[in-house]
Amino acid sequence: MTNKAIIPEASDLGRKLEQLTAALTARPSALVAYSGGVDSSMLAAMAHKALGEHMLAVTLAFPAVPRIEVFEAIKTAQKIGMRHRVIDAPELFECIEDNRPDRCYRCKKAICARLQKVADEEGLACIMEGSNHDELSEHRPGAKALKEAGVLSPLADIGFTKDEIRQLLRLYGIPNAGKPSSTCLATRFPYGTRITAEDLARVERAEAGLNDAGFGRVRVRAHGAIARIEVPPQEIARFSDAALRERIVAHIKTCGFNYATLDLQGYRTGSMDEPDSV
């Protein structure tokens, strides 16, 4: 990792970085919940820098986590050079399969309990996760579970924005600075729709095909036999290409859907939380 001297200490970002370093070094050891995304990579990298072998990054793998995300988390962890464990946690699927409105809360609560078990086994003093300040104003049911479990969120507490985190990843030479945000695959289904492992797999395959077609940020929302595709608004015009549409429709059908539809509002977080998402 590049030395932090490239960031002026008098700058706002420099001050935040000093606060983060102080918060991390104040802990004798830590487990970092690590998905391989931008935020958790930043936190894990800084915790590794501050605590060395006294930190452990943990990735929980279960059907709602795209496999490519686990593979990329492993690669980024190797680049950082930190201690990292991938733990299979199939029991977490029980928290999401009935897909109740409190799904995220129950799942996050179970995740915290699983991480606490690992922390206890490893003798680690605390658990940290990478929520950023921008997310404090978003609908995040899992945040309540984090607070109840005593999980620390130093990036959010200090005020790091997503843009600042991406900037730091670039400065430190961590390769996933431009990585699009990713969420649990269960967010692709309307509440009350029972979810199976096969349902998660077909959504995962559908999104992977759209990624292969050049859409970096995409969601395939599953409404029974209908796949509702969300891409950034500026990329909607690409669907005027008949050959591309034909390719996408064919792919969506091979994933088990009967219809492929395009959401003209475009990609947005939490669209399944909108009142008319049925």
Wavefront OBJ file of the C-alpha trace (Angstrom):
o trace
v 0.000 0.000 0.000
v 1.148 3.498 -0.825
v 2.261 5.693 2.077
v -0.466 8.021 3.329
v 1.927 11.022 3.054
v 0.431 11.641 -0.403
v -2.713 12.873 1.374
v -2.260 16.323 2.946
v -2.764 15.939 6.698
v -4.449 19.344 6.895
v -7.126 18.311 4.401
v -10.530 17.047 5.506
v -9.709 13.616 4.121
v -6.348 13.621 5.871
v -8.003 14.426 9.210
v -10.535 11.652 8.739
v -7.767 9.213 7.914
v -5.937 10.170 11.118
v -9.125 9.617 13.119
v -9.612 6.211 11.511
v -6.041 5.180 12.225
v -6.439 6.247 15.859
v -9.737 4.367 16.191
v -8.191 1.199 14.763
v -4.960 1.263 16.746
v -6.974 1.804 19.940
v -8.276 -1.758 19.544
v -6.002 -4.681 20.452
v -7.523 -6.799 17.670
v -10.502 -6.872 15.339
v -12.596 -8.978 13.002
v -13.662 -7.069 9.894
v -16.835 -8.159 8.088
v -15.480 -8.200 4.552
v -17.564 -8.584 1.390
v -14.861 -7.459 -1.013
v -16.833 -4.330 -1.860
v -15.417 -0.819 -1.831
v -16.268 0.060 1.777
v -15.264 -3.191 3.457
v -12.054 -3.328 1.400
v -11.086 0.130 2.608
v -11.804 -0.718 6.239
v -10.058 -4.091 6.034
v -6.986 -2.584 4.365
v -6.669 0.128 7.012
v -7.282 -2.361 9.834
v -4.570 -4.584 8.394
v -2.233 -1.607 8.210
v -2.989 -0.668 11.839
v -3.218 -4.107 13.448
v -1.325 -6.490 11.179
v -1.877 -10.118 12.152
v -4.190 -9.011 14.951
v -6.973 -8.438 12.439
v -8.953 -10.969 10.451
v -11.178 -10.266 7.463
v -14.125 -12.669 7.240
v -16.350 -13.296 4.230
v -19.531 -15.280 4.789
v -20.649 -17.290 1.753
v -24.212 -18.489 1.243
v -26.634 -18.659 -1.727
v -27.709 -15.002 -1.563
v -24.109 -13.847 -2.147
v -23.075 -13.960 -5.823
v -20.187 -16.382 -6.236
v -18.231 -13.884 -8.308
v -18.308 -11.524 -5.306
v -16.640 -14.164 -3.120
v -13.972 -14.835 -5.756
v -13.258 -11.113 -6.122
v -13.095 -10.705 -2.339
v -10.408 -13.383 -2.214
v -8.392 -11.679 -4.953
v -8.581 -8.262 -3.277
v -7.628 -9.735 0.103
v -4.565 -11.306 -1.500
v -3.656 -7.950 -3.034
v -3.930 -6.255 0.368
v -1.957 -9.076 1.985
v -4.214 -9.463 4.997
v -5.475 -12.460 6.921
v -8.729 -13.609 5.364
v -11.204 -16.441 5.882
v -14.147 -17.447 3.707
v -16.739 -19.265 5.797
v -19.655 -21.208 4.325
v -22.802 -20.233 6.199
v -25.737 -22.035 4.519
v -27.818 -21.611 7.666
v -28.240 -17.919 6.787
v -30.559 -18.922 3.941
v -33.238 -19.719 6.523
v -33.402 -15.996 7.354
v -34.362 -14.964 3.838
v -36.342 -17.789 2.240
v -39.756 -16.603 3.506
v -38.777 -13.064 2.413
v -40.661 -11.144 5.060
v -40.345 -7.334 5.258
v -37.931 -7.765 8.194
v -35.705 -10.063 6.103
v -32.670 -7.795 6.155
v -32.869 -7.286 9.901
v -33.147 -11.004 10.663
v -30.387 -11.897 8.214
v -28.016 -9.244 9.543
v -28.736 -10.384 13.100
v -27.788 -13.957 12.131
v -24.670 -12.697 10.334
v -23.589 -10.794 13.449
v -24.058 -13.918 15.568
v -21.965 -15.970 13.128
v -19.208 -13.370 13.083
v -19.235 -13.149 16.870
v -18.681 -16.899 17.030
v -15.623 -16.547 14.792
v -14.340 -13.578 16.794
v -14.658 -15.585 20.015
v -12.853 -18.567 18.477
v -10.041 -16.324 17.263
v -9.840 -14.258 20.443
v -10.572 -10.997 18.618
v -11.667 -8.021 20.673
v -14.353 -6.533 18.427
v -16.217 -6.748 15.131
v -16.175 -3.931 12.580
v -18.083 -3.394 9.344
v -17.773 -0.910 6.510
v -20.961 1.158 6.277
v -20.179 4.680 5.075
v -21.665 8.044 6.000
v -23.784 8.291 2.829
v -25.745 5.231 3.907
v -26.941 6.777 7.155
v -29.797 8.487 5.295
v -30.823 5.343 3.385
v -33.349 2.671 4.315
v -31.092 0.097 6.004
v -33.051 -2.332 8.201
v -29.865 -4.238 8.976
v -28.347 -1.208 10.730
v -30.519 -1.884 13.778
v -29.121 -5.422 14.043
v -25.554 -4.111 13.814
v -26.173 -1.674 16.650
v -27.850 -4.311 18.809
v -24.890 -6.664 18.308
v -22.338 -3.984 19.202
v -20.691 -4.081 15.783
v -18.555 -1.010 15.115
v -18.940 1.126 11.980
v -15.907 3.448 12.068
v -16.188 4.722 8.484
v -19.738 5.957 9.052
v -18.923 7.311 12.511
v -15.976 9.358 11.229
v -17.925 10.601 8.208
v -16.240 8.926 5.231
v -18.310 9.294 2.058
v -18.347 6.725 -0.736
v -16.384 9.080 -3.003
v -13.693 9.561 -0.345
v -13.404 5.821 0.156
v -12.978 5.243 -3.576
v -10.341 7.995 -3.646
v -8.372 6.322 -0.857
v -8.532 2.920 -2.533
v -7.074 4.443 -5.693
v -4.328 6.220 -3.745
v -3.404 3.026 -1.925
v -3.374 0.997 -5.126
v -6.221 -1.326 -4.144
v -7.701 -2.582 -7.431
v -11.453 -2.437 -6.747
v -11.826 1.339 -6.340
v -14.253 1.500 -9.266
v -16.235 -1.588 -8.306
v -20.028 -1.085 -8.574
v -22.046 -1.620 -5.422
v -23.457 -5.090 -4.895
v -26.211 -6.289 -2.598
v -27.692 -9.540 -1.388
v -29.538 -11.347 -4.198
v -32.641 -11.545 -1.997
v -33.222 -7.846 -2.726
v -34.297 -8.842 -6.245
v -37.590 -10.333 -5.010
v -40.789 -8.621 -3.775
v -41.481 -9.115 -0.067
v -43.742 -12.074 0.577
v -42.399 -14.025 -2.398
v -40.839 -17.232 -1.119
v -37.234 -17.532 -2.307
v -35.452 -20.748 -3.231
v -31.768 -21.346 -3.922
v -32.754 -21.946 -7.560
v -34.453 -18.525 -7.701
v -31.278 -16.863 -6.438
v -29.187 -18.777 -8.965
v -31.293 -17.722 -11.955
v -31.099 -14.055 -10.939
v -27.349 -14.411 -10.492
v -27.006 -15.939 -13.981
v -29.237 -13.262 -15.507
v -27.189 -10.417 -14.042
v -23.911 -12.079 -15.029
v -25.092 -12.178 -18.648
v -25.933 -8.480 -18.572
v -22.511 -7.765 -17.078
v -20.993 -9.707 -19.989
v -22.997 -7.485 -22.358
v -21.234 -4.448 -20.910
v -23.662 -3.318 -18.204
v -21.547 -2.834 -15.098
v -24.305 -1.749 -12.724
v -27.427 -3.817 -13.210
v -30.242 -5.423 -11.259
v -32.625 -8.127 -12.439
v -35.720 -7.920 -10.244
v -37.729 -11.154 -10.298
v -41.514 -10.840 -10.485
v -42.504 -14.450 -11.005
v -41.930 -15.252 -14.684
v -41.015 -11.619 -15.429
v -37.474 -10.264 -15.192
v -37.489 -6.479 -14.633
v -34.112 -5.144 -15.732
v -32.641 -2.013 -14.156
v -29.602 -0.315 -15.702
v -28.326 3.260 -15.180
v -30.600 5.767 -17.013
v -27.801 6.829 -19.332
v -27.482 3.234 -20.571
v -31.159 2.686 -21.367
v -30.621 3.956 -24.920
v -28.441 0.922 -25.623
v -31.619 -1.157 -25.776
v -32.518 0.527 -29.074
v -30.013 -1.893 -30.629
v -32.181 -4.763 -31.893
v -29.329 -7.274 -31.860
v -28.500 -6.461 -28.244
v -32.155 -6.748 -27.218
v -32.440 -10.121 -28.922
v -29.307 -11.349 -27.182
v -30.534 -10.195 -23.774
v -34.021 -11.644 -24.190
v -32.569 -14.996 -25.217
v -30.258 -14.982 -22.208
v -33.007 -14.018 -19.760
v -35.163 -16.877 -21.033
v -32.357 -19.401 -20.651
v -32.236 -18.327 -16.988
v -35.814 -19.484 -16.476
v -37.852 -16.325 -17.053
v -40.633 -16.080 -19.659
v -40.401 -12.334 -20.179
v -37.638 -9.707 -20.129
v -38.751 -6.155 -19.364
v -36.812 -2.905 -19.045
v -37.541 -0.559 -16.128
v -37.629 2.918 -17.673
v -36.846 4.545 -14.318
v -33.440 2.894 -14.489
v -31.211 1.474 -11.782
v -31.900 2.651 -8.248
v -31.221 1.212 -4.832
v -34.101 -0.196 -2.847
v -36.646 -0.337 -5.666
v -38.265 -3.338 -3.961
v -38.967 -1.098 -0.964
v -41.145 1.209 -3.054
v -44.832 1.058 -2.047
v -46.031 -0.329 -5.392
v -43.408 -3.074 -5.712
v -45.638 -6.130 -5.786
l 1 2 3 4 5 6 7 8 9 10 11 12 13 14 15 16 17 18 19 20 21 22 23 24 25 26 27 28 29 30 31 32 33 34 35 36 37 38 39 40 41 42 43 44 45 46 47 48 49 50 51 52 53 54 55 56 57 58 59 60 61 62 63 64 65 66 67 68 69 70 71 72 73 74 75 76 77 78 79 80 81 82 83 84 85 86 87 88 89 90 91 92 93 94 95 96 97 98 99 100 101 102 103 104 105 106 107 108 109 110 111 112 113 114 115 116 117 118 119 120 121 122 123 124 125 126 127 128 129 130 131 132 133 134 135 136 137 138 139 140 141 142 143 144 145 146 147 148 149 150 151 152 153 154 155 156 157 158 159 160 161 162 163 164 165 166 167 168 169 170 171 172 173 174 175 176 177 178 179 180 181 182 183 184 185 186 187 188 189 190 191 192 193 194 195 196 197 198 199 200 201 202 203 204 205 206 207 208 209 210 211 212 213 214 215 216 217 218 219 220 221 222 223 224 225 226 227 228 229 230 231 232 233 234 235 236 237 238 239 240 241 242 243 244 245 246 247 248 249 250 251 252 253 254 255 256 257 258 259 260 261 262 263 264 265 266 267 268 269 270 271 272 273 274 275 276 277 278
